[in-house]
Amino acid sequence: MAMVPLNGIELNVQTEGSGDLVVLVMGTGSPGRVWRTYQVPALVKAGYRVAYFDNRGIRPSSECAGGFTIHDMVADTAALISHLGAPAHVIGTSLGARVTQELALAHPSLVSSAVMMATAGRPDPVQQAWSHSLMDLYDKGVEVPPSFYAAAAVVRNLSPATLTDPIVARDWLQMYEFTGSSIGPGGRAQLALGDYEPRLDAYRAISVRSLVIGFADDLVLPPRLSREVADAIPGARYAEVADCGHIGYLERPDEVNRLLVEFIGRG
C-alpha cells in the first residue's frame, strides 16, 4: 500500500485491477486490507479497479488522535475518489456505510452508485453503550485479556449459524485473539462517532442509485436499522443476507459479492 497525502492527512491506499473505479470503505477499528480477503478479488475479477484504504484513525494512515468527525471521513473519501479519478462506485460497511451514505448526500457527482452494508441512520442505544464502554476502558488504561476480547467479538459479530461448527468457531476465536484487544487513540476517536443526531430525514435527499444490505443475524447493527436507511433513500434497493452477523461480507462472501457485482454492474 502507499501513503497518499489527501485532505490534510495521509491515507494508506491500495488499488488493484482495471476498469471503472470501486472504492471500499471499512468500518470501525478495522484496516482496509480486510476487504482483500473476499471482496477485492471478486470485484477485480468482475472488471473493476478497486481501491481500499485505512481510514483516518487506523495506522499507518494518520491517527488524528485529537478526534475527528464523520464529515472529516467523508471529505477523506471524496478526496481519494477525486485523486483516483471520479466518479466511483462506493461500498461501505458499518461506520464505512455511514461515510458512504453521507458522501452520496454531500457529493453525488463523485458517486456512480452507493452500497451500504450493516448500516444505520440513527444511533442505537446498545451499540452506543458498547462503544462508550470501550472508550471508558481505553481512558482508564484498562486492556482486557485477548481471550475475553475474542469471545466477546465472536458472539457480537458472527451468526449462530456460523458458530454451529466447533472447528470454525475455534478458528474465529483464534483469529480474534491473534489480532489482540488493544485500541489506539485513533480507534478511540472512531468509537466516539457512534454519538450522532438521527439522519434518516436527511437521507431522503440522496439521489444516488443505492443498495442497502442488512445481515439477518447482526447484533451490532440489526437489519431493521439498515432497512430504515433503505426506506429513507428514494428508490433504494434493500437486500438481506441470511445466516450471517455484523461481518456478513466475511461469513457469506459469495452471496454478498454476488449482490455487489450485480448491483454496480447495472450502472
Secondary structure, DSSP 8 states (H G I E B T S, - for coil): -EEEEETTEEEEEEEES-SEEEEEE--TT--GGGGGTTHHHHHHHTTEEEEEEE-TTSTTS---TT---HHHHHHHHHHHHHHH-S-EEEEEETHHHHHHHHHHHH-GGGEEEEEEES--SS--HHHHHHHHHHHHHHHTT----HHHHHHHHHHHHS-HHHHTSHHHHHHHHHHHHHH-S---HHHHHHHGGG-----HHHHTT--S-EEEEEETT-SSS-HHHHHHHHHHSTT-EEEEESS--TTHHHHSHHHHHHHHHHHHHT-
